Amino acid sequence: MSDSAIRVHNLYRYFGQLKAVNGISFEIPHGSVCGFVGANGAGKTTTMRILASLDYPTMGLAEVCGINVVHHPEEVRRLIGWMPDHFGNYEHMTVLEYLDFYARAFGYSGKERRTRVQEVMEFTDLIPLADRFSNKLSKGMTQRLCLGRSLLHDPQVLIMDEPAAGLDPKARVELKHLIRVLADEGKTIFISSHILSELGEMCDSLLFVNEGRIVHHGDSESLKQGTDAAGGMLYDIQVCGDPQAISDWCVVQPHVEFLESRKQGGRIRIEGNDPKRASDILGRMIKDGLTIHEFHKEQRNLEDAFIDMLGRIDRGETAMAETPAPQEPSFTPSAPTS
């Protein structure tokens, strides 16, 4: 088995003059959950469709568990569960009939088929909905049905395109729980979403894409603990006594800026990104008589981190991840280009 559940190298997909995917490379290890983040039109769905063997790359390599998605699509489809942002269902077909139909399509028969459908319905909490028509479900129920369909053949890799879109808070919590359970069972999950805060909670790593290019691949903590746009660190301070003392103290201190008052303290900005400087400033505060009972570095939310990253790229302060220029295509697909 390949060391990576998903491997993409120097991948391109053009639609005429539009570069939907513009030379991206990344790997996702087995048993991990990776969040795929980007604005509309950034190339997320196109990349996922290529991995699901539903589209051809213009050039480059895409593999699932070491198997080339273009050369061996049938093998790849046995390994993946594909959960698109929209999927078709059928009028006058119940939830049970719907899953039974797809279980037959996957080659299950007899007692094995009935057992497998029952297991999936139990896992996705669809048993109470067994007799409901599949096209008359709420958004959350529909997403559980789509997840159930993608799990019928017990895939090693799940590719999920915006599964939380349109879900209410309760349904999103249930979806997050199911994803973590699947990851604990050893499945690899590649999931796109616009709800970055929830991706940060459920994913082991985040892959940010912009205009078809990778701009970040790492864990969420490295982004949350980052500096602000000007390279400063933000701290929240709480004191016993008058919080105005923080503002008065900051006025006469170098490298420190008071930002705003809060009920029991305030926010300050410390120039640079040197933890020792923050430690020295805390020490001076205490020495000068401020009765501090809480002092911690703020975490940025992922939305702010992503917007900040794109702003730095636009200003030329940070380059997108570079990918080697393509040589010869690894194959010549016969798929349409638009």
ZADO-1210 file (C-alpha; in nm, 4 decimals, padded with zeros to 6 digits):
<atoms>
<atom x="00.0000" y="00.0000" z="00.0000" code="MET" pos="1"/>
<atom x="00.1155" y="00.3541" z="-00.0753" code="SER" pos="2"/>
<atom x="00.2385" y="00.5698" z="00.2143" code="ASP" pos="3"/>
<atom x="-00.0222" y="00.8315" z="00.1148" code="SER" pos="4"/>
<atom x="-00.3955" y="00.7801" z="00.0852" code="ALA" pos="5"/>
<atom x="-00.4110" y="01.0707" z="-00.1630" code="ILE" pos="6"/>
<atom x="-00.1216" y="01.1994" z="-00.3707" code="ARG" pos="7"/>
<atom x="-00.1440" y="01.4860" z="-00.6179" code="VAL" pos="8"/>
<atom x="00.1605" y="01.6080" z="-00.8077" code="HIS" pos="9"/>
<atom x="00.1858" y="01.8981" z="-01.0509" code="ASN" pos="10"/>
<atom x="-00.1851" y="01.8740" z="-01.1335" code="LEU" pos="11"/>
<atom x="-00.3436" y="02.1025" z="-01.3940" code="TYR" pos="12"/>
<atom x="-00.6955" y="02.1307" z="-01.5281" code="ARG" pos="13"/>
<atom x="-00.7788" y="02.3863" z="-01.7949" code="TYR" pos="14"/>
<atom x="-01.1218" y="02.4737" z="-01.9316" code="PHE" pos="15"/>
<atom x="-01.0276" y="02.6677" z="-02.2412" code="GLY" pos="16"/>
<atom x="-00.8313" y="02.9681" z="-02.1112" code="GLN" pos="17"/>
<atom x="-00.9498" y="02.9147" z="-01.7527" code="LEU" pos="18"/>
<atom x="-00.6903" y="02.7497" z="-01.5286" code="LYS" pos="19"/>
<atom x="-00.9219" y="02.5858" z="-01.2744" code="ALA" pos="20"/>
<atom x="-00.6348" y="02.3862" z="-01.1230" code="VAL" pos="21"/>
<atom x="-00.2960" y="02.5412" z="-01.1811" code="ASN" pos="22"/>
<atom x="-00.0163" y="02.3044" z="-01.0827" code="GLY" pos="23"/>
<atom x="-00.0980" y="02.1845" z="-00.7315" code="ILE" pos="24"/>
<atom x="00.0868" y="01.9184" z="-00.5326" code="SER" pos="25"/>
<atom x="00.0008" y="01.7669" z="-00.1946" code="PHE" pos="26"/>
<atom x="-00.0188" y="01.4378" z="-00.0061" code="GLU" pos="27"/>
<atom x="-00.2627" y="01.3191" z="00.2606" code="ILE" pos="28"/>
<atom x="-00.1566" y="01.0320" z="00.4891" code="PRO" pos="29"/>
<atom x="-00.3765" y="00.7331" z="00.5671" code="HIS" pos="30"/>
<atom x="-00.6242" y="00.7763" z="00.8510" code="GLY" pos="31"/>
<atom x="-00.6178" y="01.1560" z="00.8587" code="SER" pos="32"/>
<atom x="-00.8823" y="01.4223" z="00.8030" code="VAL" pos="33"/>
<atom x="-00.7782" y="01.7029" z="00.5679" code="CYS" pos="34"/>
<atom x="-00.9886" y="02.0145" z="00.5142" code="GLY" pos="35"/>
<atom x="-00.9868" y="02.1713" z="00.1668" code="PHE" pos="36"/>
<atom x="-01.0417" y="02.5475" z="00.1861" code="VAL" pos="37"/>
<atom x="-01.0867" y="02.8139" z="-00.0791" code="GLY" pos="38"/>
<atom x="-01.3233" y="03.0692" z="-00.2244" code="ALA" pos="39"/>
<atom x="-01.5791" y="02.9774" z="-00.4899" code="ASN" pos="40"/>
<atom x="-01.3946" y="02.9086" z="-00.8134" code="GLY" pos="41"/>
<atom x="-01.0624" y="02.8356" z="-00.6390" code="ALA" pos="42"/>
<atom x="-01.0408" y="02.4828" z="-00.7836" code="GLY" pos="43"/>
<atom x="-01.1675" y="02.2688" z="-00.4938" code="LYS" pos="44"/>
<atom x="-01.4510" y="02.0838" z="-00.6648" code="THR" pos="45"/>
<atom x="-01.2487" y="02.0301" z="-00.9829" code="THR" pos="46"/>
<atom x="-00.9648" y="01.8735" z="-00.7836" code="THR" pos="47"/>
<atom x="-01.2087" y="01.6517" z="-00.5958" code="MET" pos="48"/>
<atom x="-01.3833" y="01.5419" z="-00.9134" code="ARG" pos="49"/>
<atom x="-01.0482" y="01.4424" z="-01.0627" code="ILE" pos="50"/>
<atom x="-00.9674" y="01.2366" z="-00.7524" code="LEU" pos="51"/>
<atom x="-01.3109" y="01.0733" z="-00.7770" code="ALA" pos="52"/>
<atom x="-01.2332" y="00.9808" z="-01.1421" code="SER" pos="53"/>
<atom x="-01.5203" y="01.1985" z="-01.2655" code="LEU" pos="54"/>
<atom x="-01.2992" y="01.4416" z="-01.4583" code="ASP" pos="55"/>
<atom x="-00.9667" y="01.4273" z="-01.6400" code="TYR" pos="56"/>
<atom x="-00.6712" y="01.6481" z="-01.5551" code="PRO" pos="57"/>
<atom x="-00.5091" y="01.8359" z="-01.8377" code="THR" pos="58"/>
<atom x="-00.1779" y="01.7060" z="-01.7073" code="MET" pos="59"/>
<atom x="-00.0191" y="01.5864" z="-01.3869" code="GLY" pos="60"/>
<atom x="-00.0608" y="01.2967" z="-01.1465" code="LEU" pos="61"/>
<atom x="-00.3432" y="01.2048" z="-00.9087" code="ALA" pos="62"/>
<atom x="-00.3384" y="00.8836" z="-00.7050" code="GLU" pos="63"/>
<atom x="-00.5595" y="00.7213" z="-00.4423" code="VAL" pos="64"/>
<atom x="-00.3794" y="00.4602" z="-00.2297" code="CYS" pos="65"/>
<atom x="-00.1058" y="00.4514" z="-00.4938" code="GLY" pos="66"/>
<atom x="-00.3449" y="00.3890" z="-00.7853" code="ILE" pos="67"/>
<atom x="-00.3546" y="00.6340" z="-01.0742" code="ASN" pos="68"/>
<atom x="-00.7079" y="00.7754" z="-01.1037" code="VAL" pos="69"/>
<atom x="-00.6853" y="00.8114" z="-01.4820" code="VAL" pos="70"/>
<atom x="-00.5262" y="00.4786" z="-01.5712" code="HIS" pos="71"/>
<atom x="-00.7287" y="00.2657" z="-01.3263" code="HIS" pos="72"/>
<atom x="-01.0568" y="00.4472" z="-01.2482" code="PRO" pos="73"/>
<atom x="-01.2527" y="00.1309" z="-01.1630" code="GLU" pos="74"/>
<atom x="-00.9994" y="00.0332" z="-00.8965" code="GLU" pos="75"/>
<atom x="-01.0055" y="00.3840" z="-00.7532" code="VAL" pos="76"/>
<atom x="-01.3866" y="00.3844" z="-00.7344" code="ARG" pos="77"/>
<atom x="-01.3765" y="00.0712" z="-00.5195" code="ARG" pos="78"/>
<atom x="-01.1498" y="00.2554" z="-00.2751" code="LEU" pos="79"/>
<atom x="-01.3339" y="00.5869" z="-00.2436" code="ILE" pos="80"/>
<atom x="-01.6665" y="00.7110" z="-00.1165" code="GLY" pos="81"/>
<atom x="-01.7753" y="01.0211" z="-00.3092" code="TRP" pos="82"/>
<atom x="-02.0097" y="01.2673" z="-00.1391" code="MET" pos="83"/>
<atom x="-02.0796" y="01.5568" z="-00.3794" code="PRO" pos="84"/>
<atom x="-02.2344" y="01.8900" z="-00.2872" code="ASP" pos="85"/>
<atom x="-02.5461" y="01.7942" z="-00.4834" code="HIS" pos="86"/>
<atom x="-02.6648" y="01.4471" z="-00.5770" code="PHE" pos="87"/>
<atom x="-02.9617" y="01.2937" z="-00.7491" code="GLY" pos="88"/>
<atom x="-03.2337" y="01.0865" z="-00.5887" code="ASN" pos="89"/>
<atom x="-03.5560" y="00.9361" z="-00.7121" code="TYR" pos="90"/>
<atom x="-03.9241" y="01.0126" z="-00.6649" code="GLU" pos="91"/>
<atom x="-04.1366" y="00.7517" z="-00.4865" code="HIS" pos="92"/>
<atom x="-03.8251" y="00.5672" z="-00.3597" code="MET" pos="93"/>
<atom x="-03.7907" y="00.5333" z="00.0159" code="THR" pos="94"/>
<atom x="-03.4660" y="00.5733" z="00.2069" code="VAL" pos="95"/>
<atom x="-03.4412" y="00.1960" z="00.2522" code="LEU" pos="96"/>
<atom x="-03.5113" y="00.1296" z="-00.1162" code="GLU" pos="97"/>
<atom x="-03.2572" y="00.3938" z="-00.2167" code="TYR" pos="98"/>
<atom x="-02.9749" y="00.2381" z="-00.0146" code="LEU" pos="99"/>
<atom x="-03.0780" y="-00.1126" z="-00.1163" code="ASP" pos="100"/>
<atom x="-03.0637" y="-00.0080" z="-00.4823" code="PHE" pos="101"/>
<atom x="-02.7068" y="00.1203" z="-00.4445" code="TYR" pos="102"/>
<atom x="-02.6022" y="-00.1823" z="-00.2394" code="ALA" pos="103"/>
<atom x="-02.7107" y="-00.3977" z="-00.5348" code="ARG" pos="104"/>
<atom x="-02.5127" y="-00.1710" z="-00.7683" code="ALA" pos="105"/>
<atom x="-02.2048" y="-00.2269" z="-00.5512" code="PHE" pos="106"/>
<atom x="-02.2470" y="-00.6030" z="-00.5941" code="GLY" pos="107"/>
<atom x="-02.4012" y="-00.6981" z="-00.2601" code="TYR" pos="108"/>
<atom x="-02.6719" y="-00.9647" z="-00.2643" code="SER" pos="109"/>
<atom x="-02.8895" y="-01.1683" z="-00.0318" code="GLY" pos="110"/>
<atom x="-02.8250" y="-01.1610" z="00.3421" code="LYS" pos="111"/>
<atom x="-02.4943" y="-00.9763" z="00.2976" code="GLU" pos="112"/>
<atom x="-02.6764" y="-00.6896" z="00.1226" code="ARG" pos="113"/>
<atom x="-02.9455" y="-00.6635" z="00.3885" code="ARG" pos="114"/>
<atom x="-02.6851" y="-00.6693" z="00.6652" code="THR" pos="115"/>
<atom x="-02.4719" y="-00.4028" z="00.5006" code="ARG" pos="116"/>
<atom x="-02.7680" y="-00.1692" z="00.4427" code="VAL" pos="117"/>
<atom x="-02.8758" y="-00.2175" z="00.8049" code="GLN" pos="118"/>
<atom x="-02.5243" y="-00.1348" z="00.9333" code="GLU" pos="119"/>
<atom x="-02.5037" y="00.1840" z="00.7284" code="VAL" pos="120"/>
<atom x="-02.8522" y="00.2967" z="00.8301" code="MET" pos="121"/>
<atom x="-02.7668" y="00.2425" z="01.1964" code="GLU" pos="122"/>
<atom x="-02.4411" y="00.4361" z="01.1668" code="PHE" pos="123"/>
<atom x="-02.6039" y="00.7346" z="00.9927" code="THR" pos="124"/>
<atom x="-02.9198" y="00.7210" z="01.2095" code="ASP" pos="125"/>
<atom x="-03.1452" y="00.6591" z="00.9089" code="LEU" pos="126"/>
<atom x="-03.3483" y="00.3704" z="01.0508" code="ILE" pos="127"/>
<atom x="-03.6291" y="00.6029" z="01.1723" code="PRO" pos="128"/>
<atom x="-03.6453" y="00.7392" z="00.8163" code="LEU" pos="129"/>
<atom x="-03.6488" y="00.4026" z="00.6388" code="ALA" pos="130"/>
<atom x="-03.9999" y="00.4490" z="00.4949" code="ASP" pos="131"/>
<atom x="-03.9666" y="00.8205" z="00.4107" code="ARG" pos="132"/>
<atom x="-03.9388" y="00.9145" z="00.0428" code="PHE" pos="133"/>
<atom x="-03.5766" y="00.9975" z="-00.0361" code="SER" pos="134"/>
<atom x="-03.6683" y="01.3184" z="-00.2204" code="ASN" pos="135"/>
<atom x="-03.8807" y="01.4521" z="00.0674" code="LYS" pos="136"/>
<atom x="-03.6122" y="01.4817" z="00.3340" code="LEU" pos="137"/>
<atom x="-03.4715" y="01.7859" z="00.5092" code="SER" pos="138"/>
<atom x="-03.1225" y="01.9066" z="00.4161" code="LYS" pos="139"/>
<atom x="-02.9642" y="01.7360" z="00.7158" code="GLY" pos="140"/>
<atom x="-03.1445" y="01.4085" z="00.6508" code="MET" pos="141"/>
<atom x="-03.0492" y="01.4251" z="00.2846" code="THR" pos="142"/>
<atom x="-02.6821" y="01.4689" z="00.3721" code="GLN" pos="143"/>
<atom x="-02.6985" y="01.1670" z="00.6030" code="ARG" pos="144"/>
<atom x="-02.8510" y="00.9670" z="00.3173" code="LEU" pos="145"/>
<atom x="-02.5715" y="01.0768" z="00.0828" code="CYS" pos="146"/>
<atom x="-02.3117" y="00.9806" z="00.3435" code="LEU" pos="147"/>
<atom x="-02.4795" y="00.6445" z="00.3870" code="GLY" pos="148"/>
<atom x="-02.4678" y="00.5820" z="00.0138" code="ARG" pos="149"/>
<atom x="-02.0962" y="00.6693" z="00.0014" code="SER" pos="150"/>
<atom x="-02.0222" y="00.4246" z="00.2880" code="LEU" pos="151"/>
<atom x="-02.2067" y="00.1202" z="00.1527" code="LEU" pos="152"/>
<atom x="-01.8985" y="-00.0431" z="-00.0010" code="HIS" pos="153"/>
<atom x="-01.6802" y="00.0384" z="00.3048" code="ASP" pos="154"/>
<atom x="-01.4333" y="00.2673" z="00.1212" code="PRO" pos="155"/>
<atom x="-01.0854" y="00.3478" z="00.2528" code="GLN" pos="156"/>
<atom x="-01.1039" y="00.7129" z="00.1440" code="VAL" pos="157"/>
<atom x="-01.3961" y="00.9558" z="00.1682" code="LEU" pos="158"/>
<atom x="-01.4051" y="01.2621" z="-00.0571" code="ILE" pos="159"/>
<atom x="-01.6685" y="01.5069" z="00.0680" code="MET" pos="160"/>
<atom x="-01.7539" y="01.8274" z="-00.1182" code="ASP" pos="161"/>
<atom x="-01.9273" y="02.0845" z="00.1072" code="GLU" pos="162"/>
<atom x="-02.1156" y="01.8260" z="00.3186" code="PRO" pos="163"/>
<atom x="-02.2089" y="02.0856" z="00.5832" code="ALA" pos="164"/>
<atom x="-02.3534" y="02.3425" z="00.3408" code="ALA" pos="165"/>
<atom x="-02.7037" y="02.4443" z="00.4442" code="GLY" pos="166"/>
<atom x="-02.7121" y="02.2329" z="00.7599" code="LEU" pos="167"/>
<atom x="-02.8570" y="02.3641" z="01.0844" code="ASP" pos="168"/>
<atom x="-02.6306" y="02.3698" z="01.3945" code="PRO" pos="169"/>
<atom x="-02.7569" y="02.0352" z="01.5273" code="LYS" pos="170"/>
<atom x="-02.7012" y="01.8625" z="01.1929" code="ALA" pos="171"/>
<atom x="-02.3489" y="02.0096" z="01.1677" code="ARG" pos="172"/>
<atom x="-02.2621" y="01.8744" z="01.5122" code="VAL" pos="173"/>
<atom x="-02.3906" y="01.5304" z="01.4117" code="GLU" pos="174"/>
<atom x="-02.1891" y="01.5400" z="01.0890" code="LEU" pos="175"/>
<atom x="-01.8700" y="01.6368" z="01.2743" code="LYS" pos="176"/>
<atom x="-01.9211" y="01.3462" z="01.5118" code="HIS" pos="177"/>
<atom x="-01.9673" y="01.0974" z="01.2263" code="LEU" pos="178"/>
<atom x="-01.6538" y="01.2235" z="01.0515" code="ILE" pos="179"/>
<atom x="-01.4406" y="01.1845" z="01.3644" code="ARG" pos="180"/>
<atom x="-01.5793" y="00.8321" z="01.4207" code="VAL" pos="181"/>
<atom x="-01.4878" y="00.7392" z="01.0635" code="LEU" pos="182"/>
<atom x="-01.1380" y="00.8827" z="01.1094" code="ALA" pos="183"/>
<atom x="-01.0956" y="00.6845" z="01.4316" code="ASP" pos="184"/>
<atom x="-01.1815" y="00.3725" z="01.2306" code="GLU" pos="185"/>
<atom x="-00.8837" y="00.4474" z="01.0056" code="GLY" pos="186"/>
<atom x="-01.0567" y="00.6041" z="00.7074" code="LYS" pos="187"/>
<atom x="-00.8974" y="00.8965" z="00.5264" code="THR" pos="188"/>
<atom x="-01.1279" y="01.1942" z="00.4766" code="ILE" pos="189"/>
<atom x="-01.0759" y="01.4809" z="00.2323" code="PHE" pos="190"/>
<atom x="-01.3440" y="01.7411" z="00.2999" code="ILE" pos="191"/>
<atom x="-01.4162" y="02.0867" z="00.1626" code="SER" pos="192"/>
<atom x="-01.6197" y="02.3490" z="00.3457" code="SER" pos="193"/>
<atom x="-01.6718" y="02.7234" z="00.3802" code="HIS" pos="194"/>
<atom x="-01.7224" y="02.6852" z="00.7564" code="ILE" pos="195"/>
<atom x="-01.3567" y="02.7162" z="00.8501" code="LEU" pos="196"/>
<atom x="-01.4042" y="02.7133" z="01.2263" code="SER" pos="197"/>
<atom x="-01.5618" y="02.3683" z="01.2083" code="GLU" pos="198"/>
<atom x="-01.2896" y="02.2384" z="00.9778" code="LEU" pos="199"/>
<atom x="-01.0338" y="02.3532" z="01.2318" code="GLY" pos="200"/>
<atom x="-01.2073" y="02.1467" z="01.5002" code="GLU" pos="201"/>
<atom x="-01.2411" y="01.8222" z="01.3044" code="MET" pos="202"/>
<atom x="-00.9399" y="01.8215" z="01.0685" code="CYS" pos="203"/>
<atom x="-00.5815" y="01.7116" z="01.1277" code="ASP" pos="204"/>
<atom x="-00.4590" y="01.9450" z="00.8539" code="SER" pos="205"/>
<atom x="-00.5900" y="02.2209" z="00.6286" code="LEU" pos="206"/>
<atom x="-00.5144" y="02.2725" z="00.2617" code="LEU" pos="207"/>
<atom x="-00.5811" y="02.6272" z="00.1376" code="PHE" pos="208"/>
<atom x="-00.6156" y="02.6867" z="-00.2363" code="VAL" pos="209"/>
<atom x="-00.6541" y="03.0145" z="-00.4252" code="ASN" pos="210"/>
<atom x="-00.6880" y="03.0615" z="-00.8009" code="GLU" pos="211"/>
<atom x="-00.5968" y="02.6982" z="-00.8561" code="GLY" pos="212"/>
<atom x="-00.2767" y="02.7151" z="-00.6472" code="ARG" pos="213"/>
<atom x="-00.1864" y="02.5895" z="-00.2997" code="ILE" pos="214"/>
<atom x="-00.1267" y="02.8738" z="-00.0518" code="VAL" pos="215"/>
<atom x="-00.1047" y="02.6753" z="00.2744" code="HIS" pos="216"/>
<atom x="-00.0888" y="02.3129" z="00.3885" code="HIS" pos="217"/>
<atom x="-00.0574" y="02.2517" z="00.7610" code="GLY" pos="218"/>
<atom x="-00.2464" y="02.2310" z="01.0879" code="ASP" pos="219"/>
<atom x="-00.4937" y="02.4933" z="01.2007" code="SER" pos="220"/>
<atom x="-00.2956" y="02.5874" z="01.5113" code="GLU" pos="221"/>
<atom x="-00.0099" y="02.7267" z="01.3036" code="SER" pos="222"/>
<atom x="-00.2588" y="02.9735" z="01.1533" code="LEU" pos="223"/>
<atom x="-00.4430" y="03.0565" z="01.4747" code="LYS" pos="224"/>
<atom x="-00.1193" y="03.1344" z="01.6564" code="GLN" pos="225"/>
<atom x="00.0093" y="03.3563" z="01.3773" code="GLY" pos="226"/>
<atom x="00.0776" y="03.7274" z="01.3949" code="THR" pos="227"/>
<atom x="-00.1493" y="04.0041" z="01.2713" code="ASP" pos="228"/>
<atom x="-00.1100" y="04.1559" z="00.9252" code="ALA" pos="229"/>
<atom x="00.1681" y="04.3896" z="01.0427" code="ALA" pos="230"/>
<atom x="00.3600" y="04.1174" z="01.2242" code="GLY" pos="231"/>
<atom x="00.2498" y="04.1969" z="01.5797" code="GLY" pos="232"/>
<atom x="00.1223" y="03.9722" z="01.8588" code="MET" pos="233"/>
<atom x="-00.2151" y="04.0357" z="02.0234" code="LEU" pos="234"/>
<atom x="-00.2673" y="03.9663" z="02.3935" code="TYR" pos="235"/>
<atom x="-00.5698" y="03.9725" z="02.6205" code="ASP" pos="236"/>
<atom x="-00.5023" y="04.0930" z="02.9757" code="ILE" pos="237"/>
<atom x="-00.7286" y="04.0843" z="03.2799" code="GLN" pos="238"/>
<atom x="-00.6476" y="04.2632" z="03.6042" code="VAL" pos="239"/>
<atom x="-00.7786" y="04.2983" z="03.9573" code="CYS" pos="240"/>
<atom x="-00.8813" y="04.6578" z="04.0036" code="GLY" pos="241"/>
<atom x="-00.9249" y="04.9382" z="03.7552" code="ASP" pos="242"/>
<atom x="-00.8695" y="04.8127" z="03.3946" code="PRO" pos="243"/>
<atom x="-00.7773" y="05.1700" z="03.2934" code="GLN" pos="244"/>
<atom x="-00.4399" y="05.0984" z="03.4529" code="ALA" pos="245"/>
<atom x="-00.3443" y="04.8867" z="03.1495" code="ILE" pos="246"/>
<atom x="-00.4069" y="05.1739" z="02.9085" code="SER" pos="247"/>
<atom x="-00.2180" y="05.4212" z="03.1296" code="ASP" pos="248"/>
<atom x="00.0773" y="05.1848" z="03.1551" code="TRP" pos="249"/>
<atom x="00.0959" y="05.1162" z="02.7782" code="CYS" pos="250"/>
<atom x="00.1114" y="05.4872" z="02.6894" code="VAL" pos="251"/>
<atom x="00.4648" y="05.5217" z="02.8256" code="VAL" pos="252"/>
<atom x="00.6008" y="05.1828" z="02.7136" code="GLN" pos="253"/>
<atom x="00.7974" y="05.1066" z="02.3956" code="PRO" pos="254"/>
<atom x="00.6847" y="04.8291" z="02.1567" code="HIS" pos="255"/>
<atom x="00.3366" y="04.8112" z="02.3167" code="VAL" pos="256"/>
<atom x="00.0064" y="04.9504" z="02.1906" code="GLU" pos="257"/>
<atom x="-00.3201" y="04.9522" z="02.3834" code="PHE" pos="258"/>
<atom x="-00.6022" y="04.8469" z="02.1476" code="LEU" pos="259"/>
<atom x="-00.9277" y="04.8401" z="02.3428" code="GLU" pos="260"/>
<atom x="-01.0773" y="04.8216" z="02.6896" code="SER" pos="261"/>
<atom x="-01.2673" y="04.5205" z="02.8139" code="ARG" pos="262"/>
<atom x="-01.4767" y="04.4587" z="03.1252" code="LYS" pos="263"/>
<atom x="-01.1881" y="04.3367" z="03.3399" code="GLN" pos="264"/>
<atom x="-00.8907" y="04.4452" z="03.1327" code="GLY" pos="265"/>
<atom x="-00.8012" y="04.5085" z="02.7722" code="GLY" pos="266"/>
<atom x="-00.6253" y="04.4034" z="02.4551" code="ARG" pos="267"/>
<atom x="-00.2715" y="04.5054" z="02.3686" code="ILE" pos="268"/>
<atom x="-00.0502" y="04.4637" z="02.0664" code="ARG" pos="269"/>
<atom x="00.3196" y="04.3838" z="02.1038" code="ILE" pos="270"/>
<atom x="00.5480" y="04.4611" z="01.8111" code="GLU" pos="271"/>
<atom x="00.7159" y="04.1687" z="01.6385" code="GLY" pos="272"/>
<atom x="00.6773" y="03.7991" z="01.7027" code="ASN" pos="273"/>
<atom x="00.9333" y="03.7389" z="01.9789" code="ASP" pos="274"/>
<atom x="00.7912" y="03.5469" z="02.2787" code="PRO" pos="275"/>
<atom x="01.0770" y="03.6790" z="02.4957" code="LYS" pos="276"/>
<atom x="00.9597" y="04.0352" z="02.4359" code="ARG" pos="277"/>
<atom x="00.6107" y="03.9395" z="02.5516" code="ALA" pos="278"/>
<atom x="00.7588" y="03.7755" z="02.8601" code="SER" pos="279"/>
<atom x="00.9660" y="04.0858" z="02.9380" code="ASP" pos="280"/>
<atom x="00.6592" y="04.3108" z="02.9017" code="ILE" pos="281"/>
<atom x="00.4560" y="04.0899" z="03.1339" code="LEU" pos="282"/>
<atom x="00.7372" y="04.1041" z="03.3861" code="GLY" pos="283"/>
<atom x="00.7501" y="04.4851" z="03.3704" code="ARG" pos="284"/>
<atom x="00.3730" y="04.5061" z="03.4182" code="MET" pos="285"/>
<atom x="00.3903" y="04.3019" z="03.7355" code="ILE" pos="286"/>
<atom x="00.6985" y="04.4912" z="03.8601" code="LYS" pos="287"/>
<atom x="00.5150" y="04.8211" z="03.8034" code="ASP" pos="288"/>
<atom x="00.2266" y="04.7090" z="04.0232" code="GLY" pos="289"/>
<atom x="-00.0422" y="04.5871" z="03.7803" code="LEU" pos="290"/>
<atom x="-00.2328" y="04.3039" z="03.9474" code="THR" pos="291"/>
<atom x="-00.2624" y="04.0706" z="03.6476" code="ILE" pos="292"/>
<atom x="-00.4573" y="03.7471" z="03.6896" code="HIS" pos="293"/>
<atom x="-00.4746" y="03.6496" z="03.3206" code="GLU" pos="294"/>
<atom x="-00.2394" y="03.7132" z="03.0285" code="PHE" pos="295"/>
<atom x="-00.2749" y="03.5100" z="02.7085" code="HIS" pos="296"/>
<atom x="-00.2036" y="03.5386" z="02.3393" code="LYS" pos="297"/>
<atom x="-00.5152" y="03.5678" z="02.1279" code="GLU" pos="298"/>
<atom x="-00.5948" y="03.3154" z="01.8613" code="GLN" pos="299"/>
<atom x="-00.7125" y="03.4370" z="01.5246" code="ARG" pos="300"/>
<atom x="-01.0100" y="03.2633" z="01.3759" code="ASN" pos="301"/>
<atom x="-00.9393" y="03.0729" z="01.0565" code="LEU" pos="302"/>
<atom x="-01.1471" y="03.3069" z="00.8408" code="GLU" pos="303"/>
<atom x="-00.9272" y="03.6015" z="00.9434" code="ASP" pos="304"/>
<atom x="-00.6123" y="03.3954" z="00.8910" code="ALA" pos="305"/>
<atom x="-00.7220" y="03.2947" z="00.5407" code="PHE" pos="306"/>
<atom x="-00.8175" y="03.6496" z="00.4414" code="ILE" pos="307"/>
<atom x="-00.4901" y="03.7806" z="00.5850" code="ASP" pos="308"/>
<atom x="-00.2963" y="03.5208" z="00.3854" code="MET" pos="309"/>
<atom x="-00.4701" y="03.6173" z="00.0603" code="LEU" pos="310"/>
<atom x="-00.4068" y="03.9853" z="00.1352" code="GLY" pos="311"/>
<atom x="-00.0350" y="03.9204" z="00.1784" code="ARG" pos="312"/>
<atom x="-00.0271" y="03.7364" z="-00.1537" code="ILE" pos="313"/>
<atom x="-00.2082" y="04.0216" z="-00.3283" code="ASP" pos="314"/>
<atom x="00.0419" y="04.2688" z="-00.1806" code="ARG" pos="315"/>
<atom x="00.3336" y="04.0528" z="-00.2939" code="GLY" pos="316"/>
<atom x="00.4492" y="03.9907" z="00.0645" code="GLU" pos="317"/>
<atom x="00.4000" y="03.6149" z="00.0400" code="THR" pos="318"/>
<atom x="00.4259" y="03.3971" z="-00.2688" code="ALA" pos="319"/>
<atom x="00.1983" y="03.1062" z="-00.3448" code="MET" pos="320"/>
<atom x="00.3563" y="02.7647" z="-00.3098" code="ALA" pos="321"/>
<atom x="00.5639" y="02.7095" z="-00.6191" code="GLU" pos="322"/>
<atom x="00.5227" y="02.3981" z="-00.8301" code="THR" pos="323"/>
<atom x="00.7746" y="02.2891" z="-01.0959" code="PRO" pos="324"/>
<atom x="00.6735" y="02.3966" z="-01.4442" code="ALA" pos="325"/>
<atom x="00.5092" y="02.1116" z="-01.6338" code="PRO" pos="326"/>
<atom x="00.7048" y="01.9223" z="-01.8938" code="GLN" pos="327"/>
<atom x="00.5165" y="01.6635" z="-02.0957" code="GLU" pos="328"/>
<atom x="00.1669" y="01.5618" z="-01.9828" code="PRO" pos="329"/>
<atom x="00.1591" y="01.2240" z="-01.8071" code="SER" pos="330"/>
<atom x="-00.1198" y="01.1231" z="-02.0466" code="PHE" pos="331"/>
<atom x="-00.3365" y="01.2716" z="-02.3170" code="THR" pos="332"/>
<atom x="-00.7023" y="01.2542" z="-02.2113" code="PRO" pos="333"/>
<atom x="-00.9850" y="01.2450" z="-02.4577" code="SER" pos="334"/>
<atom x="-01.2213" y="01.4286" z="-02.2236" code="ALA" pos="335"/>
<atom x="-01.3857" y="01.7552" z="-02.3341" code="PRO" pos="336"/>
<atom x="-01.2140" y="02.0761" z="-02.2274" code="THR" pos="337"/>
<atom x="-01.5252" y="02.2730" z="-02.1372" code="SER" pos="338"/>
</atoms>
